[in-house]
Amino acid sequence: MENQYGQPPKKNSNVIYFLIVVVLALLGTDVYLYLQKNKSDVRIVTQQDEQTRLKADLDSLEAQVEQVNAGKAKMSAELTAKNDSLKAKIKVLRVQLAKGKLTKAELVKAEEDVKQLRYFVTKYTADIEELHKQNANLTSERDTLKHNLATVAKKADTLTKQNQDLDAKVKVAQALKLAESNIVAYKIRGSGKEVDVTRAGPAKKIKINFTVASNSLATKGMHDIYIRIIDPTGNLITAPDGGTFTADNSDLQYTYKTSIEFKDDGSEYVIDWVNPTPPFVKGTYTVLLYADGGTMGKTGFTLK
């Protein structure tokens, strides 16, 4: 009887042990799942933090590129291409990060791309700074060159003016000048003989007698002589075939034109002039001679 009553307690113990094992297994599973969930949450949080950091890096790099471009340096084709490439890479990375959750492999790839991008941006910045420096040097050289050119141009203008002044002085020094002169009026008889007169009525022509001052600078040879004769009323006497010439920086009409050969030997010259508008009138006539662009001298005569 005692053995029969003892068997049920043994069965109850086995059930209890089984339940304990089941409970422990369930607890272990819960703990495992809980730990795995925590690891997953940590991994998600870590990846999210990494994506946030990468986005911040991209913002910083993009701002750096824009700041460099704000310098408005004239970039070469190579730098322009590099600038466009950097912007395109930043855009691609932004698209990848905008997807949200990245796999571990994608995250590692994105980190590597950002590292390379950072290197390229740093080098690009250095290239642009070097370009700015070169432009500054070129600007300085250009300004120096402009200053030097302005100085040279000023000196050239000064030399040109000095040469012009010197040429003018030389021309003045080379010009023929009267040494002595006198004028005699003549009447012409029927036989053609010339007789000097002092009265206006019979006078038909004048002879201008003169010598030229010695001048070693003057050109030896033929020189054009222009004569202007002013009558007693102050009017210039002109001939129908008369013309103009330039002397003392003025355009003038002449009464008569001829030429003489200058030898610088004290030769005496005589110029005959027949009045084209006879008769002569009473009074004093002024006679001006010009040569080599200047005034040779002035003389005159008086008729009663």
C-alpha positions as CSV (number, residue, x, y, z in Angstrom):
1,M,0.0,0.0,0.0
2,E,2.8,2.4,0.8
3,N,4.5,1.9,-2.7
4,Q,1.2,2.6,-4.4
5,Y,0.8,5.9,-2.6
6,G,4.4,7.0,-3.3
7,Q,4.3,7.0,-7.1
8,P,2.1,10.2,-7.7
9,P,4.6,12.5,-5.9
10,K,7.3,11.4,-8.3
11,K,5.2,12.3,-11.4
12,N,4.4,15.8,-10.0
13,S,8.2,16.5,-9.5
14,N,8.9,15.7,-13.1
15,V,6.2,18.1,-14.3
16,I,7.6,20.8,-12.0
17,Y,11.1,20.3,-13.4
18,F,9.8,20.5,-16.9
19,L,7.9,23.7,-16.3
20,I,11.0,25.2,-14.7
21,V,13.1,24.3,-17.7
22,V,10.4,25.8,-20.1
23,V,10.2,29.0,-18.0
24,L,14.0,29.3,-18.0
25,A,14.1,28.7,-21.8
26,L,11.5,31.4,-22.3
27,L,13.4,33.8,-20.1
28,G,16.6,33.1,-21.9
29,T,14.9,33.7,-25.2
30,D,13.5,37.0,-24.0
31,V,16.8,38.0,-22.7
32,Y,18.5,37.1,-26.0
33,L,15.9,38.9,-28.0
34,Y,16.1,41.9,-25.7
35,L,19.9,42.1,-26.0
36,Q,19.6,41.7,-29.8
37,K,17.1,44.5,-29.9
38,N,19.4,46.7,-27.9
39,K,22.3,45.9,-30.2
40,S,20.1,46.7,-33.2
41,D,18.9,50.0,-31.7
42,V,22.5,50.9,-30.9
43,R,23.5,50.1,-34.4
44,I,20.6,52.1,-35.9
45,V,21.4,55.0,-33.6
46,T,25.1,54.8,-34.5
47,Q,24.4,54.7,-38.2
48,Q,22.0,57.6,-37.9
49,D,24.6,59.6,-36.0
50,E,27.2,58.7,-38.7
51,Q,24.8,59.8,-41.5
52,T,24.2,63.1,-39.6
53,R,27.9,63.6,-39.2
54,L,28.4,62.9,-42.9
55,K,25.7,65.4,-43.9
56,A,27.4,68.0,-41.7
57,D,30.7,67.2,-43.4
58,L,29.1,67.7,-46.8
59,D,27.6,71.0,-45.7
60,S,31.0,72.2,-44.6
61,L,32.7,71.0,-47.8
62,E,30.1,72.6,-50.0
63,A,30.3,75.9,-48.0
64,Q,34.1,75.8,-48.5
65,V,33.8,75.3,-52.2
66,E,31.3,78.2,-52.5
67,Q,33.5,80.4,-50.4
68,V,36.4,79.7,-52.7
69,N,34.3,80.5,-55.7
70,A,33.1,83.7,-54.2
71,G,36.6,85.1,-54.8
72,K,35.6,85.4,-58.5
73,A,39.1,84.4,-59.7
74,K,39.2,83.7,-63.4
75,M,39.6,80.0,-63.4
76,S,41.3,77.9,-66.0
77,A,39.4,75.2,-67.8
78,E,41.1,72.6,-65.6
79,L,40.0,74.3,-62.4
80,T,36.5,74.9,-63.8
81,A,36.2,71.2,-64.5
82,K,37.4,70.3,-61.0
83,N,34.9,72.7,-59.5
84,D,32.0,71.1,-61.4
85,S,33.3,67.6,-60.5
86,L,33.3,68.5,-56.7
87,K,29.8,69.8,-56.9
88,A,28.6,66.7,-58.7
89,K,30.2,64.4,-56.1
90,I,28.6,66.4,-53.2
91,K,25.2,66.1,-54.9
92,V,25.6,62.3,-55.4
93,L,26.5,61.8,-51.7
94,R,23.6,63.9,-50.6
95,V,21.2,61.7,-52.7
96,Q,22.7,58.6,-51.0
97,L,22.3,60.0,-47.5
98,A,18.8,61.2,-48.3
99,K,17.7,57.6,-48.7
100,G,17.7,57.3,-44.9
101,K,19.0,54.0,-43.6
102,L,22.2,52.8,-45.1
103,T,23.7,49.4,-44.9
104,K,27.0,49.0,-43.1
105,A,28.8,48.6,-46.5
106,E,27.0,51.7,-47.9
107,L,27.9,53.7,-44.8
108,V,31.6,52.7,-45.1
109,K,31.6,53.6,-48.8
110,A,30.0,57.0,-48.0
111,E,32.6,57.7,-45.4
112,E,35.4,56.8,-47.8
113,D,33.8,59.1,-50.5
114,V,33.6,62.0,-48.0
115,K,37.3,61.5,-47.0
116,Q,38.3,61.6,-50.7
117,L,36.1,64.6,-51.3
118,R,37.7,66.4,-48.3
119,Y,41.1,65.8,-49.9
120,F,40.0,67.1,-53.3
121,V,38.3,70.2,-51.7
122,T,41.5,70.9,-49.8
123,K,43.6,70.6,-52.9
124,Y,41.1,72.6,-54.9
125,T,41.2,75.4,-52.3
126,A,45.0,75.4,-52.4
127,D,44.9,75.7,-56.2
128,I,42.4,78.6,-56.1
129,E,44.5,80.4,-53.5
130,E,47.5,79.9,-55.7
131,L,45.5,81.3,-58.6
132,H,44.5,84.3,-56.4
133,K,48.2,84.9,-55.6
134,Q,49.2,84.7,-59.2
135,N,46.4,87.1,-60.2
136,A,47.6,89.5,-57.5
137,N,51.1,89.3,-58.7
138,L,49.9,89.8,-62.3
139,T,47.9,92.8,-61.2
140,S,50.9,94.2,-59.4
141,E,53.1,93.6,-62.4
142,R,50.5,95.2,-64.7
143,D,50.2,98.3,-62.5
144,T,54.0,98.6,-62.4
145,L,54.1,98.2,-66.1
146,K,51.4,100.8,-66.6
147,H,53.4,103.2,-64.3
148,N,56.6,102.5,-66.2
149,L,54.8,103.0,-69.5
150,A,53.3,106.2,-68.3
151,T,56.7,107.4,-67.2
152,V,58.3,106.4,-70.5
153,A,55.5,108.0,-72.4
154,K,55.9,111.2,-70.4
155,K,59.6,111.2,-71.0
156,A,59.0,110.5,-74.7
157,D,56.5,113.4,-74.8
158,T,59.1,115.6,-73.1
159,L,61.8,114.5,-75.5
160,T,59.5,115.0,-78.5
161,K,58.7,118.5,-77.3
162,Q,62.4,119.2,-76.7
163,N,63.2,117.9,-80.2
164,Q,60.5,120.0,-81.7
165,D,61.7,123.1,-79.8
166,L,65.3,122.2,-80.9
167,D,64.2,121.7,-84.5
168,A,62.4,125.1,-84.4
169,K,65.5,126.8,-83.0
170,V,67.7,125.1,-85.6
171,K,65.3,126.2,-88.4
172,V,65.4,129.7,-87.0
173,A,69.2,129.6,-86.8
174,Q,69.4,128.2,-90.3
175,A,67.1,130.8,-91.8
176,L,68.5,133.5,-94.0
177,K,68.5,137.1,-92.6
178,L,69.1,140.5,-94.3
179,A,72.4,142.1,-93.5
180,E,71.9,145.3,-95.6
181,S,69.2,146.5,-97.9
182,N,68.0,149.5,-99.9
183,I,65.3,150.0,-102.5
184,V,65.4,152.4,-105.6
185,A,62.5,153.3,-107.8
186,Y,63.0,153.5,-111.6
187,K,61.2,154.9,-114.6
188,I,61.7,153.2,-118.0
189,R,62.3,155.4,-121.0
190,G,61.2,154.5,-124.5
191,S,64.6,153.2,-125.3
192,G,64.3,150.8,-122.5
193,K,66.9,152.6,-120.4
194,E,66.1,152.6,-116.6
195,V,66.5,155.9,-114.7
196,D,66.1,156.1,-110.9
197,V,63.4,158.5,-109.7
198,T,62.0,159.7,-106.4
199,R,58.6,160.7,-107.6
200,A,55.6,158.4,-107.7
201,G,54.3,159.6,-111.1
202,P,57.0,158.3,-113.5
203,A,58.0,155.3,-111.3
204,K,57.4,151.9,-113.0
205,K,59.5,149.4,-111.1
206,I,61.8,149.0,-108.0
207,K,65.1,147.3,-107.4
208,I,65.6,145.6,-104.1
209,N,69.3,145.5,-103.3
210,F,70.4,143.5,-100.3
211,T,73.0,141.2,-98.8
212,V,72.5,138.2,-96.6
213,A,74.0,137.9,-93.2
214,S,76.7,135.3,-92.9
215,N,75.3,132.0,-91.5
216,S,77.4,128.8,-91.3
217,L,74.2,126.8,-90.3
218,A,72.2,127.9,-93.4
219,T,72.0,125.5,-96.3
220,K,74.2,126.6,-99.2
221,G,72.2,126.5,-102.5
222,M,68.9,127.8,-103.8
223,H,66.4,129.4,-101.4
224,D,62.9,130.7,-102.2
225,I,62.4,134.3,-101.4
226,Y,58.8,135.7,-100.8
227,I,58.2,139.4,-101.0
228,R,55.3,141.3,-99.5
229,I,54.9,145.0,-100.5
230,I,52.5,147.1,-98.5
231,D,51.4,150.4,-100.1
232,P,51.1,153.7,-98.3
233,T,47.4,153.0,-97.5
234,G,48.4,149.7,-95.7
235,N,47.1,147.4,-98.4
236,L,49.1,144.4,-99.7
237,I,49.9,144.7,-103.4
238,T,49.2,141.4,-105.1
239,A,49.7,140.1,-108.6
240,P,47.1,138.1,-110.6
241,D,49.3,135.1,-110.5
242,G,50.2,135.5,-106.8
243,G,49.7,132.8,-104.1
244,T,50.3,132.0,-100.5
245,F,53.2,130.7,-98.4
246,T,53.8,129.8,-94.8
247,A,56.1,131.9,-92.5
248,D,56.3,132.4,-88.8
249,N,53.5,129.8,-88.4
250,S,51.1,131.8,-90.5
251,D,49.7,131.5,-94.0
252,L,50.4,134.7,-95.9
253,Q,49.8,136.1,-99.4
254,Y,52.9,137.3,-101.3
255,T,53.4,140.0,-103.8
256,Y,56.3,138.4,-105.6
257,K,58.3,135.2,-105.4
258,T,61.8,134.5,-106.7
259,S,64.9,132.5,-105.7
260,I,68.5,133.3,-104.8
261,E,71.6,131.1,-104.5
262,F,73.1,131.4,-101.1
263,K,76.9,130.8,-100.9
264,D,77.6,132.5,-97.5
265,D,80.2,134.7,-99.2
266,G,78.7,138.1,-98.7
267,S,77.2,138.3,-102.3
268,E,75.0,141.2,-103.2
269,Y,71.5,140.4,-104.6
270,V,69.1,142.4,-106.7
271,I,65.5,141.7,-107.2
272,D,63.5,143.6,-109.8
273,W,59.8,144.1,-109.3
274,V,57.5,145.8,-111.8
275,N,54.3,147.3,-110.3
276,P,51.4,145.3,-111.9
277,T,48.9,148.0,-110.9
278,P,50.5,151.3,-111.9
279,P,50.8,154.0,-111.1
280,F,52.7,154.2,-107.8
281,V,51.2,156.6,-105.3
282,K,52.9,159.1,-103.1
283,G,54.0,157.8,-99.7
284,T,56.1,155.2,-98.0
285,Y,56.0,151.6,-99.0
286,T,57.0,148.8,-96.7
287,V,58.8,145.8,-98.2
288,L,59.1,142.5,-96.2
289,L,61.3,139.6,-97.3
290,Y,60.8,136.0,-96.2
291,A,62.8,132.8,-96.6
292,D,63.0,129.4,-94.9
293,G,59.7,129.8,-93.1
294,G,60.7,133.0,-91.4
295,T,61.1,136.7,-91.9
296,M,64.4,137.7,-93.5
297,G,63.9,141.4,-92.7
298,K,62.0,144.6,-93.5
299,T,62.9,147.6,-95.5
300,G,61.0,150.2,-97.5
301,F,61.1,153.3,-99.8
302,T,59.3,156.6,-100.2
303,L,58.0,158.3,-103.3
304,K,57.0,162.0,-103.5
